Amino acid sequence: MPLYGEQTRRAVENFAIGGRPMPPSFIHALGLIKACAARVNGSLGVLPSATAAAIADAAERVAAGELDGQFPVDIFQTGSGTSANMNANEVIATLAARALGEPVHPNDQVNRGQSSNDVIPTAIHASAALELVGLGSELDALAESIEQRAAETTDVVKTGRTHLMDAVPLTLGQELGGWAAQLRACRARLADAGVRLRRIAQGGTAVGTGLNADPRFTEAFAAELSRRTGLDFAPAPDARAAIASQDTAVELSGQLRVLALALLKVANDLRWMASGPAAGLAEIELPALQAGSSIMPGKVNPVIPEAVAMACVQVVGLDAAIALAAQDNRFQLCTMLPLIGADLLEQIGLLTRACAALHTKAIERFRVNREGLARTVARNAMLVTALAPMIGYDRAAAIARRALAEDRAVLDIAREQTTIAADELRRLLDPRRLAEPTNGPELSRASGDRAVQEDRQEGD
């Protein structure tokens, strides 16, 4: 039996558009807000203590997810989210009235000192802040996993690639370390945005002036929400700005887009590295999680990187929707709040699960083809880059072209076309040393000057 009332029923009738209600994490945040507001109103004497306690208890059931089925209002509803707010007010009022044995009014008591215009922006911030905790944990775990694999492969030299073409070598550990550094930077960006996310509009009521709220409510509410969640919430520096715009949501969405692109880069690199195996790069082997084809027996596809890539593309699309929704802010209110809240939470959820999938089903489990990597890097014509400071760019390029044309090692061609000693050439063209130039080969000034002089004379 529905616990909600007439306003919710009308909203269900009017907003049959999207076919899905607000996300559970948003509803849970609404419950937290109502519980904290009731406790504060009770402590300030704005509500009778028994009424405040009953409202808080009922709201905590909403926050705990016990009543998700009582929240049917569509995402595509009134732009302020008033219907979602009233859905919560009505459900909580019904439960509180049952506990008290007397009526509890959804507006006058559950919504006391509040407006949809400050409740919904606060719910957007609070729900996103809480969900970011999980994303941060999964992102940290993924970065740590990549760093562990990087430490295991510091001795594996491979061909670098720019423009998808052969480039100078690096170690697989260095390549993976670059991924981890990129993700760590994303983590720092999200943490920075999180500071502003925890600045909330609650207490500003309809237009940010605080009308009908106790003057002490704003600070007390932020303190109570902080106590209840363990996060450091505080009143927004200016409630009018916090209600009239959704700049922080746009900022967070943008940082989530950055993370999506970083994960997309990792996913695509994994796909290329695992390509083949006979006719591709075959640098690594991803785990065979399932059959890759309904017609080609034995085919294995990079299913996790592909799924992650699709999730990342969706996050980028949601970011565009959030930006467009946030521009619909005329005068004192942004009027696409439900869409912003729903899309922001979808972004966070997608990225949280994408990080977990990459970590546990790809990064931890791929096998390195050490032998194949060694063969490829040994025949990399771009090793000749190490000779350019000694013999010049043009002569080095000629060696590279000949090595490719004759399918021979650069070392062999360089022996024929330079006067650099064989031992010195081996040292200069050692892929391992080229991958670590700070510890790599450098000709002594005397031998280097002599080699350059002789080669230039020979070239003349």
Secondary structure, DSSP 8 states (H G I E B T S, - for coil): -----HHHHHHHHH--SSSSB--HHHHHHHHHHHHHHHHHHHHTTSS-HHHHHHHHHHHHHHHTTTTGGG---BSSS-TT-HHHHHHHHHHHHHHHHHHHTS---IIIIITTT--HHHHHHHHHHHHHHHHHHHHHHHHHHHHHHHHHHHHHTTT-EEEEEETTEEEEEEEHHHHHHHHHHHHHHHHHHHHHHHHHHTEE-TT-TTTSS-TTS-TTHHHHHHHHHHHHHSS--EE-S-HHHHHH--HHHHHHHHHHHHHHHHHHHHHHHHHHHT--SSSS--SEE----S---SSSTT----HHHHHHHHHHHHHHHHHHHHHHHHT-EETTEES-HHHHHHHHHHHHHHHHHHHHHHIIIIITT-EE-HHHHHHHHHT-GGGGGGGHHHH-HHHHHHHHHHHHHHT--HHHHHHHH--S-HHHHHHHT-HHHHH-GGGS----HHHHHHHHHHHHHHH-
